[in-house]
Amino acid sequence: MMLPTIQIQPIATFAMTPAPDVHIHIDDRVRLMSAVLSVTRMIDELHTLRPHSAHAHARATRKHLLAHKAHPAVQSLQRLIDQKAPMEAIFGYALRLKTPDFKLDHAPRWAPAGWDEQLGDFYHKADLPGWWSEEQLVWEKSISEVQRMFRKMDVRSFLKPFIGETTERFVFLPNICYPSEYEVGVRVNGDITCIAPPRAAWGDSPPWPFDEDAGHIYRATIGQYARLLMTEHLNGCEDKLNEAAQTELPVSDAVRTQHPQWVDQFLSLFITGVVAIYLEDHVSPMEAKAYTMIESKVHGNAMLPGVVSVLRRYLKDQADGKYAAFCDFIPLFPKQLRVAKRVFAL
């Protein structure tokens, strides 16, 4: 049961400011893709599904670029969106581009022909350097807000019991453009990147500043890093994974509908469990409780308390030397989770 991985070549970026454990910076390739995304039909469609107010910069960017919505770069992206291409692949493509000309030596087979040239042309035709210069203060503000949130964050140590040693760099790119509803995680050779917007508010209220919602930032970051690293970890223990998959996971119909495959159900449970543990240990029990309630009522993940219990038991046993790696524990995960379900049902 091998899982697909996206292999992406790392490219140097500008204005990098290292935090103790997570590198925070702005990347023009991601800003370019976000700007192109701003004038696709996807933005209106998402707003219809979940009415909200995007960041002022995102809305201003969309207004600034509407005259370029017929540009070939936008049309190529719209076709990919219509074909249900994942944002992970789209932003992964962006992070493969070479700066400053945005050229790509070896494009993936799914990418539109000449898309890199189209993106480079859009960058110049829309005068994005000039626009970003006008908006520099809001980007600097987002960087400052995020830096305050990551000063004491130690992602590597927290995830080590689950995924072992990793030499890859953790990167966080604050995104005040689009998509404004959700974060995107991308694995780049040497970099594991989380591209995340501030937490959206309902209706016409502006999104929360990055530094006023610790739970949102840590949920996005830990969730994406854990997903990308655990996906790789599972690729290295296929036999254990196949053994584990013989036991059905006790997930809700909502989770089963969203994730028909066993491995996707497991990743969904694992990610939410790891996030809940981080919030409880490094933010507050109240933040973890609020997250658990939302996962249960909104996403149908009523098993989250059981997942947390099982993962905490693993952490204790792993610290005591019972398991060399999480792979050794995977066959026991569904069995222990089924027991936990019965216990929490009492």
C-alpha positions in Angstrom: 0.0 0.0 0.0 2.5 2.6 -1.2 1.6 6.2 -0.9 2.3 8.8 -3.7 4.8 11.5 -2.8 5.5 14.8 -4.6 9.2 15.4 -5.2 10.0 19.0 -5.7 13.3 20.7 -6.3 14.1 23.4 -3.7 14.7 27.0 -4.8 16.3 29.8 -2.9 13.9 32.5 -1.7 14.3 36.1 -0.5 13.8 37.9 2.8 14.3 34.8 4.9 14.1 35.2 8.6 14.9 32.1 10.6 12.9 31.3 13.7 14.4 28.8 16.3 12.7 25.8 14.6 10.6 27.1 11.7 11.9 29.3 8.9 9.4 32.2 8.2 9.7 34.2 5.0 7.9 35.5 1.9 8.3 33.7 -1.4 7.5 35.6 -4.6 6.7 32.3 -6.4 3.9 31.6 -4.0 2.7 35.2 -4.1 2.7 35.0 -7.9 0.5 31.8 -7.8 -1.8 33.4 -5.2 -2.2 36.5 -7.4 -3.1 34.4 -10.4 -5.5 32.4 -8.3 -7.2 35.6 -7.1 -8.8 36.2 -10.5 -10.1 32.7 -11.1 -13.7 31.6 -10.7 -12.7 29.6 -7.7 -12.7 32.6 -5.4 -16.3 33.4 -6.0 -17.3 29.8 -5.7 -15.6 29.3 -2.4 -17.1 32.5 -1.0 -20.6 31.2 -2.0 -20.0 28.0 -0.1 -18.6 29.8 3.0 -19.3 33.5 3.1 -16.4 35.3 4.6 -14.2 38.3 4.2 -10.7 37.6 3.0 -7.7 39.7 4.1 -7.8 43.3 2.8 -4.7 42.6 0.7 -6.3 39.6 -0.9 -9.4 41.6 -1.8 -7.3 44.5 -3.1 -5.1 42.2 -5.1 -8.2 40.7 -6.8 -9.5 44.1 -7.6 -6.1 45.2 -8.9 -5.8 42.2 -11.2 -9.3 41.8 -12.6 -8.2 43.4 -15.9 -5.8 40.4 -16.4 -8.3 37.6 -15.8 -8.2 36.6 -19.4 -4.4 36.2 -19.3 -3.2 32.7 -20.4 -1.7 32.0 -17.0 -5.1 32.5 -15.4 -6.9 30.4 -18.0 -4.3 27.6 -17.5 -4.8 27.6 -13.7 -8.6 27.7 -14.2 -8.5 24.6 -16.3 -6.4 22.8 -13.6 -8.9 23.8 -11.0 -11.8 22.6 -13.2 -9.9 19.2 -13.4 -9.8 19.1 -9.6 -6.0 19.5 -9.4 -4.9 19.7 -5.8 -3.6 23.0 -4.4 -0.6 21.0 -3.1 0.4 20.2 -6.7 -0.3 23.7 -7.9 1.8 25.4 -5.2 4.4 22.7 -5.5 4.8 23.7 -9.1 5.2 27.3 -8.0 8.0 26.3 -5.6 9.8 24.6 -8.5 10.1 27.8 -10.5 13.5 29.4 -10.7 13.7 33.0 -9.7 14.0 35.7 -11.0 12.7 34.6 -14.4 10.2 31.9 -13.2 11.4 29.3 -15.6 11.1 25.5 -15.0 13.6 23.0 -16.5 11.5 19.9 -16.1 7.7 20.5 -15.8 5.5 17.7 -14.5 3.4 15.9 -17.1 0.1 17.3 -15.7 1.2 20.9 -16.0 -0.1 23.0 -19.0 2.5 23.4 -21.7 4.5 26.6 -21.3 2.8 27.5 -18.0 6.0 28.8 -16.5 6.4 31.3 -19.4 2.8 32.3 -19.0 3.3 32.9 -15.2 6.4 35.0 -15.9 4.6 37.1 -18.4 1.7 37.6 -16.0 4.2 38.7 -13.3 5.5 41.5 -15.6 2.2 42.4 -17.4 0.4 42.9 -14.1 3.4 44.7 -12.6 3.4 42.5 -9.5 6.7 43.9 -8.2 5.2 47.4 -8.2 2.0 46.1 -6.5 3.9 44.2 -3.8 6.0 47.3 -3.2 2.8 49.3 -2.5 1.6 46.6 -0.2 5.0 45.9 1.5 3.9 47.1 5.0 1.0 44.6 5.2 3.4 41.8 4.2 5.9 42.9 6.8 3.2 43.0 9.4 2.2 39.4 8.6 5.8 38.3 9.0 6.1 40.0 12.4 2.9 38.5 13.7 3.9 35.0 12.7 7.4 35.3 14.1 5.9 36.1 17.5 3.9 32.8 17.3 6.9 30.6 16.4 9.6 31.9 18.9 9.1 29.0 21.3 7.8 26.3 18.8 10.0 23.2 18.6 8.3 21.1 15.8 11.3 18.8 15.3 11.4 17.5 18.9 7.6 17.2 19.1 7.3 15.1 15.9 10.4 13.0 16.5 8.7 10.2 18.4 6.3 9.7 15.5 8.5 10.2 12.4 12.0 9.9 13.7 14.9 12.1 12.8 14.5 14.5 9.9 17.0 16.8 8.4 14.5 18.6 6.3 13.8 22.3 7.0 10.4 23.4 8.4 9.1 26.4 6.5 6.1 28.6 7.2 4.9 31.1 4.5 2.1 33.5 5.8 -0.4 33.9 3.0 -2.6 37.1 3.1 -3.7 36.5 -0.5 -5.5 33.3 -1.8 -6.6 30.7 -0.9 -7.9 32.5 2.2 -9.9 29.5 3.6 -7.3 26.9 4.2 -3.6 26.1 4.4 -1.6 24.2 1.8 1.3 21.8 2.7 4.0 21.1 0.2 7.0 18.8 0.5 10.0 20.3 -1.4 13.3 18.5 -1.5 14.9 19.8 1.7 11.9 21.8 2.7 8.5 21.0 4.3 6.4 24.0 3.7 3.1 25.2 5.2 1.4 28.1 3.3 -1.3 29.4 5.6 -3.8 32.3 5.7 -4.9 34.0 8.9 -8.0 32.5 10.4 -11.1 33.5 8.4 -14.1 35.1 10.2 -17.7 34.7 9.2 -19.5 37.3 7.2 -17.8 40.7 6.6 -15.5 40.6 9.6 -11.8 40.7 8.7 -9.7 37.6 9.4 -7.9 37.3 12.8 -4.4 38.6 12.9 -1.9 35.8 12.9 -0.7 36.5 16.5 -4.2 36.6 18.0 -5.1 33.0 17.2 -2.4 30.6 18.4 -4.7 27.6 17.9 -5.2 28.3 14.2 -1.5 28.7 13.4 -0.4 25.7 15.4 -3.2 23.5 14.0 -2.3 24.4 10.4 1.5 24.0 10.9 1.5 20.8 13.0 -1.2 19.3 10.8 0.6 19.9 7.5 4.0 18.9 8.8 2.6 15.7 10.4 0.7 14.8 7.2 3.7 15.2 4.9 6.2 13.4 7.2 3.8 10.6 8.2 3.0 9.9 4.6 6.7 9.3 3.9 7.0 7.3 7.1 4.2 5.0 6.0 5.9 4.5 2.6 8.8 2.9 4.5 6.7 0.2 6.3 4.3 -1.3 3.8 4.1 -4.7 5.5 3.1 -3.2 8.8 0.6 -0.9 7.1 -1.0 -3.8 5.2 -1.3 -5.7 8.5 -2.9 -2.7 10.2 -5.4 -2.3 7.4 -6.9 -5.7 8.1 -8.6 -4.1 11.1 -11.3 -1.6 10.3 -11.0 1.8 11.9 -13.9 2.9 14.0 -14.6 6.1 12.1 -17.9 7.9 11.5 -19.8 7.7 8.3 -18.8 11.3 7.6 -15.1 10.5 7.9 -15.5 7.2 5.9 -17.3 9.2 3.1 -14.6 11.8 2.9 -11.8 9.2 3.2 -12.8 5.9 1.6 -9.3 4.3 1.9 -8.0 2.9 5.1 -4.7 4.8 4.9 -6.5 8.1 4.4 -8.7 7.5 7.4 -5.7 6.7 9.5 -3.9 9.9 8.4 -7.0 11.9 9.2 -7.2 10.4 12.7 -3.4 10.7 13.3 -3.2 14.3 12.2 -6.1 15.5 14.3 -4.8 13.5 17.3 -1.3 15.0 17.0 -2.7 18.5 16.7 -4.9 18.0 19.8 -1.9 16.8 21.8 0.2 19.8 20.7 -2.5 22.2 21.6 -3.1 20.7 25.0 0.6 20.5 25.9 1.9 23.8 24.3 -1.1 26.1 24.2 -3.8 25.3 26.7 -6.2 22.5 27.6 -9.1 24.8 26.8 -7.7 25.3 23.2 -7.4 21.6 22.8 -11.0 21.1 24.1 -12.3 23.7 21.6 -10.4 22.0 18.8 -11.8 18.6 19.8 -15.3 19.9 19.9 -15.1 21.4 16.4 -13.6 18.2 15.0 -16.4 16.2 16.6 -19.4 18.5 15.7 -18.3 20.0 12.4 -16.1 17.2 10.9 -17.7 14.2 12.4 -14.6 13.0 14.2 -16.1 11.9 17.4 -13.2 9.5 18.0 -10.6 12.2 18.6 -10.5 11.7 22.4 -9.8 8.0 21.8 -7.1 8.8 19.2 -5.4 11.2 21.7 -5.5 8.4 24.3 -4.0 5.9 22.0 -1.2 8.2 20.8 -0.3 9.3 24.3 0.0 5.6 25.3 2.3 5.1 22.3 4.4 8.1 23.4 4.8 6.6 26.9 5.7 3.2 25.5 8.1 4.6 22.9 9.9 6.6 25.6 10.2 3.4 27.6 11.8 1.7 24.7 9.0 -0.6 23.7 8.9 0.7 20.1 11.9 1.7 17.9 9.6 3.6 15.5 6.0 4.4 14.9 5.9 1.7 12.2 6.2 -1.0 14.9 3.1 0.4 16.5 0.9 0.8 13.4 -0.7 -2.7 13.5 -1.8 -2.0 17.1 -3.3 1.4 16.4 -6.7 0.3 15.0 -7.1 -2.4 17.7 -6.3 0.0 20.6 -8.6 2.6 19.0 -11.5 0.1 19.0 -10.9 -0.6 22.7 -10.7 3.2 23.4 -14.0 3.6 21.6 -15.7 1.1 23.9 -14.1 2.8 27.0 -15.2 6.3 26.0 -18.7 5.0 25.2 -19.2 3.8 28.8 
